Amino acid sequence: MTTTTPNPVLAAPPAAPDQAAAWFAAKLAAQTDVSDVYAALGTDEPGFVLVDTRDLASWRQGRIPGAVHLPTGMIPLRAARLLDRAVPVVTYCWGPGCDGATKAAHALASRGYRVKEMIGGIEYWIREGFPVQVAETGTVAGAVDPLTAPVRR
């Protein structure tokens, strides 16, 4: 008796091009990455406010310079005071294993804000060697992780 194992990649066939294009467009409308956020923050007018959704201890441990601290649980109480609905918001939390930025993005979108989630969170921000504001030492940047970003020589 011979059995065949289907290709696990193609066990569910790829979507039709128009369906895939719509899905990827929706994904890009809801997400951005650390490299794009870093590049935009380096301009005179990034066009969004960056929101750190982690708790106070995490915020104090290190944060992206210029970010606004708004823990997810505080959005109902503080969002209207800290954020302008006319300005898009980008949320972040710890990293890919954390859904805090997703929860915050959902809470903000539900309240009428235009919002994107920064995939990778502060973990990938740090791994790409971008600066982090640390309360005790000021702004620091570590070495680039060569498995996550190009090493510039």
C-alpha positions as a printed NumPy array, in Angstrom:
array([[  0.   ,   0.   ,   0.   ],
       [  1.375,   3.374,  -1.016],
       [  0.278,   6.608,   0.581],
       [  1.097,  10.077,  -0.549],
       [  1.548,  13.068,   1.655],
       [  0.269,  16.295,   0.182],
       [  2.584,  19.256,   0.062],
       [  1.822,  21.06 ,   3.343],
       [  2.346,  24.448,   1.722],
       [ -0.214,  23.78 ,  -0.985],
       [ -2.65 ,  21.592,   1.016],
       [ -4.8  ,  24.705,   1.077],
       [ -4.374,  26.254,  -2.376],
       [ -3.231,  29.876,  -2.667],
       [ -5.956,  32.483,  -2.837],
       [ -6.966,  33.923,  -6.174],
       [ -4.826,  36.97 ,  -7.026],
       [ -7.635,  39.459,  -6.389],
       [ -8.422,  37.878,  -3.   ],
       [ -4.737,  37.817,  -2.035],
       [ -4.254,  41.435,  -3.112],
       [ -7.231,  42.533,  -0.992],
       [ -5.97 ,  40.58 ,   2.043],
       [ -2.425,  41.963,   1.765],
       [ -3.747,  45.511,   1.308],
       [ -5.856,  45.131,   4.449],
       [ -2.85 ,  43.755,   6.337],
       [ -0.675,  46.704,   5.262],
       [ -3.442,  49.111,   6.295],
       [ -3.376,  47.669,   9.829],
       [  0.342,  46.976,  10.336],
       [  3.731,  48.574,   9.909],
       [  7.211,  47.436,  10.883],
       [ 10.012,  48.802,  13.032],
       [ 12.184,  49.87 ,  10.094],
       [  9.409,  51.953,   8.573],
       [  8.556,  53.513,  11.951],
       [ 12.225,  54.353,  12.546],
       [ 12.532,  55.925,   9.095],
       [  9.367,  57.995,   9.58 ],
       [ 10.414,  59.172,  13.052],
       [ 13.641,  60.436,  11.51 ],
       [ 11.74 ,  62.949,   9.394],
       [ 10.435,  66.395,  10.338],
       [  6.823,  65.181,  10.185],
       [  6.283,  61.447,  10.744],
       [  2.497,  61.865,  10.452],
       [  1.575,  59.641,  13.411],
       [  1.97 ,  59.325,  17.153],
       [  3.772,  56.255,  18.481],
       [  2.124,  54.657,  21.53 ],
       [  3.844,  52.287,  23.958],
       [  1.074,  50.077,  25.346],
       [  3.129,  48.31 ,  28.041],
       [  2.861,  48.798,  31.807],
       [  4.76 ,  51.422,  33.773],
       [  7.599,  49.102,  34.861],
       [  8.217,  48.121,  31.227],
       [  8.068,  51.764,  30.104],
       [ 10.665,  52.702,  32.7  ],
       [ 12.874,  49.785,  31.703],
       [ 13.179,  51.171,  28.166],
       [ 11.077,  52.764,  25.465],
       [ 11.274,  54.148,  21.967],
       [ 12.247,  57.839,  22.11 ],
       [  9.272,  60.074,  21.408],
       [  6.664,  57.426,  22.224],
       [  3.615,  58.271,  24.303],
       [  2.949,  55.946,  27.232],
       [ -0.622,  54.672,  27.147],
       [ -1.076,  51.191,  28.618],
       [ -3.888,  49.261,  26.986],
       [ -5.998,  49.206,  30.151],
       [ -5.793,  52.998,  30.42 ],
       [ -7.083,  53.727,  26.904],
       [-10.693,  54.327,  28.014],
       [ -9.535,  56.862,  30.613],
       [ -6.619,  58.615,  28.892],
       [ -6.804,  58.268,  25.096],
       [ -8.956,  61.361,  24.519],
       [ -6.594,  63.47 ,  26.635],
       [ -3.358,  62.165,  25.063],
       [ -4.292,  61.563,  21.431],
       [ -5.839,  63.568,  18.602],
       [ -8.3  ,  61.521,  16.516],
       [ -7.094,  63.392,  13.422],
       [ -3.562,  61.974,  13.817],
       [ -2.937,  58.286,  13.07 ],
       [ -1.618,  56.141,  15.911],
       [  0.972,  53.348,  15.802],
       [  0.945,  50.964,  18.779],
       [  3.701,  48.719,  20.072],
       [  4.349,  46.342,  22.957],
       [  7.108,  43.829,  23.772],
       [  7.35 ,  41.786,  20.585],
       [  5.87 ,  39.078,  18.388],
       [  4.896,  36.968,  21.395],
       [  2.851,  39.798,  22.898],
       [ -0.588,  40.868,  21.744],
       [ -0.733,  44.054,  23.828],
       [ -0.271,  46.265,  20.764],
       [ -3.061,  44.379,  18.984],
       [ -5.407,  44.824,  21.943],
       [ -4.52 ,  48.515,  22.173],
       [ -4.982,  49.015,  18.426],
       [ -8.396,  47.366,  18.665],
       [ -9.383,  49.538,  21.645],
       [ -8.268,  52.7  ,  19.854],
       [ -9.926,  51.785,  16.542],
       [-13.132,  51.026,  18.436],
       [-12.968,  54.589,  19.78 ],
       [-12.585,  56.177,  16.352],
       [ -8.791,  56.411,  15.986],
       [ -6.97 ,  55.458,  12.798],
       [ -4.383,  52.995,  14.014],
       [ -1.655,  50.6  ,  12.934],
       [  0.247,  48.031,  14.932],
       [  4.047,  48.018,  14.786],
       [  4.875,  44.359,  14.267],
       [  7.944,  43.119,  16.08 ],
       [  7.446,  45.493,  18.999],
       [ 10.294,  46.917,  21.   ],
       [ 12.085,  43.563,  20.757],
       [ 12.717,  43.964,  17.038],
       [ 13.331,  47.694,  17.47 ],
       [ 16.204,  46.778,  19.781],
       [ 17.358,  43.86 ,  17.611],
       [ 17.672,  46.214,  14.644],
       [ 19.954,  48.459,  16.71 ],
       [ 17.577,  51.412,  16.981],
       [ 17.822,  53.748,  20.015],
       [ 15.979,  53.106,  23.267],
       [ 15.372,  55.66 ,  26.006],
       [ 16.377,  54.202,  29.368],
       [ 15.579,  56.181,  32.511],
       [ 18.942,  55.66 ,  34.225],
       [ 21.307,  55.974,  31.258],
       [ 19.58 ,  58.099,  28.643],
       [ 19.353,  56.955,  25.049],
       [ 21.232,  53.783,  24.165],
       [ 21.498,  51.609,  21.066],
       [ 22.86 ,  48.102,  20.927],
       [ 24.472,  46.1  ,  18.176],
       [ 22.359,  45.006,  15.234],
       [ 21.291,  41.368,  15.382],
       [ 22.612,  40.034,  12.052],
       [ 19.738,  37.544,  11.875],
       [ 17.092,  40.275,  11.862],
       [ 18.596,  43.233,  10.02 ],
       [ 21.436,  44.051,   7.663],
       [ 24.688,  44.878,   9.4  ],
       [ 25.993,  48.114,   7.956],
       [ 29.761,  48.167,   7.612]])
